[in-house]
Amino acid sequence: MSGECKRFAGQACIVTGGASGIGLATVTEFAREGASVAIFDLNEIAGCEQMNRLKSDGFSVQFFHVDVTSPEQIQRAVTAFGEANQGQIHHLINGAVYFGSKGLQATPKDFQKTFETNVSAYAFMAQAVYPYMLKARQAGKNCSVVNIASISAHRAQPVRWTYASSKGAIVMLTKSMALDLSKDGIRVNSVSPGWTWSPEVEKAAVNGGREKWDPIWGQFHMLRRCADCREVARPILFLCSTDASFITATDLAVDGGYTQMSHEGFGEQSSFAGSDY
């Protein structure tokens, strides 16, 4: 750990959905940079395993078994973590997600479960953390919230009525949060990752692993590949750092150019292929 940047030394951070994927990468990066980190996750086995692994490496990490759709469970866990950190919490990363994606056949239950996990829980987390951030701000500390949205918030995709609409809601929720919390100097931003090689994406990669699917999914990204989870985590830490002190209400595309690609893709099938037009 010696020689590593410690931008977040003495700071307390919560990462929901922190037991795997982008959430776990974010927990790991915060811990490496000196933060005391709380993993909030429904997966108790994975959460405990990751906490123990990171603690064995000398990092300050706690696991809280939390269903983020329950305001009561959120409040209990936030209170416990806040009290363990002198009543201050500095950063909240809302990353818990329900990936269920339905379109024409979506039921009321599909929409309810998606929005409870992907949208309402983000609001409840911010509500619970706010008093602890306010105390940190009163002590002159940097505080921020980062909500994880998606490229699905910005581009139409097939059979994604539930998931995509929830991610779009996160982008607007972020802006509204940022406005209301700006009076206290608390910044709120979101990130919209492209295809990222996470456990959920790996499940979708049937009949072959990353070597096969990276170039297939990569054709939709200017960088011609999926992201690593760490490549999303590092921009999240940037948004939480003082380097981003004048950035709020912003959605940061961490998408390898996905949202800027036209329907022509790389132009390999167009009449201009190979020209300098």
N, C-alpha and C positions, 0 to 999 in steps of 0.2 A: 504493500500500500504506500510505501514511502515514495516521494517524488510525484505522486498523483495530485491533480488539481483538487482543491478542497473548497470550492466555491460555496458549498452548502453546509459547511461545518457549523454546528450549533443550531441548525434549523431542523424543524420537524415537518415531515411530508406524509401525506396519505395518498395511496394509489389504489383505486378500486379496480377489480379485475386484475390484481397484481400477481396472481399465482402462475400466470402463463402468458405467452405471446408478447405483445407490445407492452402490456402492463408489467410483466416480469422484467423485461429489458429496462424499463424505466426505473423500477425499484432498484435494480442492480446498479444502474448509472448514478442514481441519487446516493446510494450507499457508498459507492466508490468515491464520491465527492464529499463525503463527510456527514451526510444527513442522517438523522434518525428517521427511519421509514416504517410506516405501517402498511401492511398488505391487508386490504379488505377483499374477501373473496368467498364465494359460496362453496368452493371446492376445498374442503377441510384437509383432505389428504395431501393434495398438491401444495396448499398453502403452508402446511406444517413442514413438508419436505423442503420447500424453498427457503423458508425462514431458517431452518436448521442448517442448511447448506451455507447460506450467507453468513449466519452467525459463526459458523466454524471457520470462515475466512476472516473473522474479526470485525464484521460489520454490525451496526446497530439496526436490527430489523425485528419487528413484531408482526405476528399474524392475528387477525381478528376474523372469526367465522361470522360473516355478515351476509344476510340477504338484503341487497340494497333497495329492494322494493318495499322494505319495511322501515318506515320512519323511526319506529321504536328501537329496532336493532341498530340502525345507523346512529341514533342519539347515544345509546349506551356505549358503543364502541368509540365514537368520537370523544365522548366525555372521558373515558378511560385513557385514551391516548393523549388527550389534551392535558389532563391532570398529571400524567407522567412526564410531561414536557413543560413544566412551570406555567401551565395554563395558556401556552402559545402553540399555535399551528401555523405554519408559514406557507405551505403549498398544498394544493389539492389537485390531483390528476383524476378526472372522471373517465375511467376506461372500461368499466364493466359493460358488457354488451350481450344482447340476445341476438343471435345470428339468423333466427328463423325468418325466412323470406317467402312471402306468399304474394300472389297477384290476384287474378280474377276470382280465385276460390277462397280468398282470405275471409276468415270469420271474425266476428266481434272479439272472440277470445284471442285470436292471432294478433289483432291490433292492440288489444289491451295489454297482453304480455310484452309485446315489443315496446310500446310507449312507456309502460311502467319501468322497464329495465333501462331503456336507452335514453329516456328523456326525463321523466318524473324523478327518477333516482338521482340524476345529476343535480336537479333543483334541491331535493331534500338534503343531499350531501352538502351543498353550498350553504343552505340554511343552518345546518348543524355546526359547520366549521366556522361560520361567520364570527361568533363571539370570540373565538380563540384567535382568529386572524386580527380582529379589532384590537385585542390586547397586544398582539405582536406589533401591530402598526403603531400603537401608542408608545411602544418601546423603541420606535424608529426602525423597525425591521421591514425588509422587503417581503411582500405577500402577493400570491397570485393563484389563479385557477386556470387550468388547461383542460378543456373538454375535447375528447377524441371524437371527431366527426368521421367523414369518409368522402372519397370521390363520388360515392353514391348520393351524396347531398347535392351534387353539381351536374351530374349527367344521368340521363334516362338509361336504365338498364332493364332487361327483360325479367319479368316475374319478381319484381322487388318493390311492390307497393308498400308493404309494411316496413321493411328495413330502410329503404331509401327515404321514405317520408319521415321516419324517426331521425335519420341523420340530418336531413334538411332542417328539422325542428331544432336540433342541437346547435346548428349555426346561428339561428335566430335567437335561441335561448342565450347563447354566449354574448351576443350583442346587448341583449336586455340586461343580463347580469352585469356586464361591464359598465353600463350606464349607471345602474343603481349603486354599484360598489365603488364607483370612481370617487365619490365624495369622501371615502375613507382611504383612498390611495391604493385600493386593491385592484390589480389588473386582472382581466379575464380574456383569454384567447382560446382559440380552438386550432386543432390540426386536422387536415384531411389526408390521410394516407392513401396511397395507391395500393395495388396488390402487394401484400406483405407476407413473406414466408413465415407464417404462424401455424400453431397446431390446427386451427380451423381450416386454413388454406391447404395444409398438408393432407387433411382428411378428404378434401375435394380432389386431390391429385391422385385419382385412382389409376391403376395400371401404369405405375411409373412414379418416380420421385422427382426431386427438384431438377435434376439434370435434364429430364424430359420436358417438364412443364414450364420451367423458367423461360425458354425461348418462345413457347406458345403464348403464355400470358404476357411475355415481354413485348410482343408485337404491338401492344396497346400503349406502351410507355416509350418515350423518346430514348430512355437509357437501355431499352431492350431487355429488361429483366425485372423480376420482383425485388422489393426491398427486403433487407434484413430487418428484424425487429429493432436492433440497435440503431439503425439509420432513421427510425422514427423517434426513438427515445431521446437521441441527442438533440434534435430540434425542440423537443418538449422541454428539456433542461434549459436550452437557450431562452425560451419564452419565460421561464421562471427566474432566470438570472437577471442581475442588474444590467447586463448588456442590452436587455430588452426593456429598459425602464420607461421608454416612451411608446411602447407598443401595447395597445389594448383594443378590444372589440374587433380583433383581426383573425381571419381564418388563414392559416398557413398551409399551402399545398405542399405536402411531402409525398409527391406522387410520380417522380421520375418523368414529369412532362405529360402525364396521362390527360389531364384536363385541357391541355393546350393542343392536343393532336386533332387534326381534321379527319374527315372520313377517308381522305386519301392515304392516311397512314404515312409510311415512309416514301410514298411516291413510286414504289417499285413497279406498280401496275399502271401507272399513268403514262400519258403520251410524252411527258417531260422527263421520264426516267433516264438517267445518265447524262442529262444536259445541264448546262450551267444557267438555265433560265431563272 
